[in-house]
Amino acid sequence: MTAHIMNTDIDPGNPATLSSKFLQDILRGELNYEGVIVSDDMQMGAIIINFGFEEAIVKAINAGCNLLIFSNNGSRYDEDIAQKSFEAIKKAVRDGKIAEVEINSAYTRIKELKEKFKI
C-alpha cells in the first residue's frame, strides 16, 4: 500500500501515491517488486486538497497504482463513488491520459494475486 508522503528529494511535486519515481523507479525498479500496488485512500486530505478527483486518479494509475482505495467516509458520503471512479478511468483511457496497457497490466497483476489465494 502506498502512502501520501512527500519526499521532495525524490519527487518535489507528488506524494508517493502519485509518483512514478517512487512506484516505478524505486519500488518496481530498484526493489524489484512485481506485485499489486494498492493506493492509500484517494479521498484523504493530502490528495483531495492538492489534486482534483480525476487528476489524482490519472496520476495514481500512471504512477503505477493497480488498485485505488476510496474510503468514502469523509464529510459527505457518495453512494456513486465507485461508478464515478470507473467513469473517470474510462474517460482518461479514451482521452489518452492513461495508456490501455496500464489497465491491462493492473488487471493481470490483480488476477494473479487472486489466483494465488484462490479468490
N, C-alpha and C positions, 0 to 999 in steps of 0.2 A: 504494500500500500504506500502510495506517495504521501508526501506532506506538503503543505503550502508554505514551507520555509523559504526564506531568501538567503542566498549567499552571493552577494554582488561580485565576489572574486571569480565565481564560476559563471553566473548569468546575471548581469546587472539589471535586466528588465523583467525577469519572470521568476515566479516561485517554482519550486521543483516540479510540481504537478504539471505546469505548463511549459516546461523547459526540455527541449531535445538535448541540451548539453548534459543535464542531469540524467534523463531517462535513456537516451540513445548512446551518447558518448561514454558516460560513466557506467550506468547500470548494465546496459547491454554490451557495450564495447569493452571497457576495462574490466568489469566484473563478470562478464560472460553470462549474464542472466538471460535465460531464454523463455522463462515462464510468463504467466499473465501479470500485467501491471494494472493494479486497481487504483483509481484515484481516491483521494480523501473526499469528503463531502464537497461537492461543487457549489453548494449554497452557503458555505462558510464566508465570513466577512472578508477574509483575505482575497477571495475570488470575486464575490458579488460587488464589493465596493470598488475594486480596481479594474474589473473586466465585465463586459456585458455578457448576458446569458449565452448567446450564440458564439461570441468571440471566445469565451472560455472553453466551450465545447470543442470548437475547431482547434484551438491551441493545445488542449489536453490530448486530443486524438493524434494530432500531428506530432506532438512531443513523444508519444509512444504509449499513452494510456489505452488499455484494451477494454476495461470496464469502468464506467463512470458512476459514482455514487451520488444520488440526490436524496438527502435525508428527509427533506420536506417537513422539517419540524421548526421552521422559522416563525416569524410573526404572523405569516399568512399561509395556511395550508392550501396547496394547489393540487386538486384531485387529478388534473390533467398533465402533471409534470412529466410522466413517462412518455406520453404522446407528444408533448411539446419538444422533448429532447430528441425523440425519434425523428420528428419532422425537421428539426434543426440540422440533424446529421444528414438526412436525405437531401435537404436543400444545399448544404455545404458540398456534398459529393456532386450534385448536379451542377453547381456553380464552379466546380474545380478547386474549391478551397480545401477539400480533403480528397486525397487520392483513393480510388476504389481499392487499391492494393492494401491500404492501411486497414480498411474494414475487413477485407478477406484475411489478412494476417491475424487480426484480433479474433476473428471467428475461428480460425484454425487453432490458435492458442487456447481459447476457451473450450473448444470441442475436445482437444487433447487432455485438458485438465479434467473435464467431466468424465471422459473415458477412463482416465487413471483412477478416479474414485468411484467408478461405476454409477454415475449420476445420470 
